């Protein structure tokens, strides 16, 4: 069974992927002996990268695609939350539940699960999994970008990943590649300097913000 280092015990692990929120991930660097992966796909998401599907096949019955039937704001989130509750009831406290999403909207639910003796967490990148052998995204330019953003009024900072990427490009110009810029943004998510709320970027880089939980 999967060993949960934080709890000091072996238990089943279920990773729930918010595919509307994260389309790029790699589970090829983790132990899947007793790990199930559930990928929640939005109704309008009709195109899935072939490379991802090809890798998913290697997990066999340990991986399932769950297509959401209806439309509506936060519809996928509600389905994922329902599945969390179902898994808590099925496995009681003998399961570790991990949500792969950059959306901080799940955090209050995760806190509630943990308050009632469950084991739940949210990660922004698959490399954050305790048993992952893949290196976390890092860049030598991240601290400079964060310092620049701290000088900008919070209300005027980029609010989508696209506009943030353009902002970083304008600062670094021809010094880095597009992949390096993606690493900078991913590192900010992993370090919780960035989260997503209702598809809008939220910054946790101001001194007073770092003392506040993500809403």
N, C-alpha and C positions, 0 to 999 in steps of 0.2 A: 504494500500500500504506500501511498505518498506520505513522506515524512514532513510534518509541519514543524519546522524548527522553533517558531515562536511559541507554540503550544507544547512542544516537547513530546509529541505523540504522532502515531500514524493514523491517517484518516483519508477518506475519499475526497477528491477535489473536483469541483465543477467550475469551469471558466465560461462565463456568459459574455458574448461579444456583441456590442452595440454596433452593428455593421453600418448603420446610417452615420455613425459618428467616426468610426475608424475602419477604413478599407484596406490598409496596409498593415499586416502583422505576420509574424513567423513563429510557429510553435515547434519548429524543427530542432530547437536547442533545449527542450525540456524532457523530463521523464514522464511518459504518458501511461505508465503501468496501471495506475488507478485514477486516471484523470479523464473526465468527460468534457467535451467542448460543445457548447451550444451557440450557434451563430444566428442572431436575430436579424432578418433582412426586411427592410421596408417594402411596402406594396409596390412602390414606384421604382424600386431598384431591380431593373431587369437585366443588367449587365454585370457579370462577375468575372474578374480577370482569370484567364485560363490557368495561369501559373498557380494561383491560389487554389483553384478547384483541383488541380493535379496534386498539389501537396496535401489537400484535405483528404483525398482518397486513401492516403497511406495510413490514416488514423482509423479507417474502417468504422466499426460500430461505435467507436468512442467519440465520433463527431457527427453532429446533426445540424442541418440547416432548418431554421424555423421561419417560414414566410408569413409575414403579418397580413391578415386578410383585409383590414379596413384602413381608411385614411383618417386624418385628423392630427391635431397638434399633440405631440408627446405620445402618440398611439403606440409606438414601439416600446417606449419606456414603460408604459402600463403593462404590456405583455411580459416584458422582462421582469418587472416587479412581481407580477403574479407567479411567474416561474420560480422566483426566489422563495416566495412563500410556500409553494408546493414542495420545493426541495427541502426546506427547513422542516416541514411536517413529515416528509418521507424519511429523512435521515436523522431527524432530531438534531443533536449537537455533534454528530459524528461526520460532518462534512465541512470542508472549507469552500466558501463561495467567493469567487473573484470576478468582478465586473471589469471588462476591458473597455474603457470609454474615457474620453476627455471631459465628459459632462459631469459637472459637480452636483447636478440635481439629484444624483443617486446618493450623495453622501449622508443626508439626514436619515434615509432608510437604512443605510449600512450601519449608522450609529445605533439605530433602534434594534437592529438584529443583534448587534454585539452587546447591547444593554440587557437583552433577554438571554444572554449566555450563548449566542450563536457565534459563528466565525465567518465574518464577511469583510471584504476590502475592495477598493477600486484602484486600478492601475491605468496609466495612460499609455504604456508601452509594454509589449510582451516580454521585453528584456528585464523588466522589473520583477518577474516571477523569481521566487527564491532559488529555484534549482536551474534557472536559465544559465547557460554558458555563453550566451551572447552578450557582447559589451553594450553597456548603456550608451545612448547617444550623447556625445560630448563634442564641443567645439572650443577652440581657443578664442573665438570671437564673442562667445555668449555674454561674458561679463561686460564687454564694451557695449553691446546692444542693450542690455538691461540698464546700464548706466545712462544711456541715451534716452530710453523710454521713461526713466524716472524723472527726467528733466521736463517731460511733456505733461501738461495737465491731463489728468485721468480721463476727462470727458473728450479730449481730442486725440487720444491714442487710437490706433487701428483697431477695428472691432471685428474683422473677419480674418481668417488665415491668409486669404489672397492679398488683402491690403497690408497686412503685417509683413508678408513676404516682399511686397513691393517696397515697403519702407526700409526693410533690411537691405535690399538690393541697392537702394539709393544711397545708403550709408557706406556700404562696402564696395560699391561699384564693381570693378573688374577684379577685385582681390580674391573672390571665392566663387565656387561653382554653385549651381542651383541645388545640388545635393548637400553642400555644406550649409546653405541657408536652411534647408529642411532639418538638418541636424541641430542647428541653433534653436529652432522653434520647438523641436521635439524635446530637447534638453530642458527648455523652459517648462514644458508640460510635465515632464518627469520630476522636476524639482518643485512642482506646484506653484511656479511663478505665473503660470497661465492655467486657466480652466475655461470650459465652455458652459455657458448658461443660456438656454434657448437659442443655440447656434450663434451666440455672440461671445467674443473673447472677454474674459474677466482677468484683470491683472492683480497679482498679489505681490507687488514689488515695493510698495510704499511701506515705510516703517510701521505705521499704524495698521496697515492691512495685514501684515504678517502675523499680528497677534489675534486676528479674527479668523474663525473657521469659514471655509468656503460656503456660500449660501446656494 
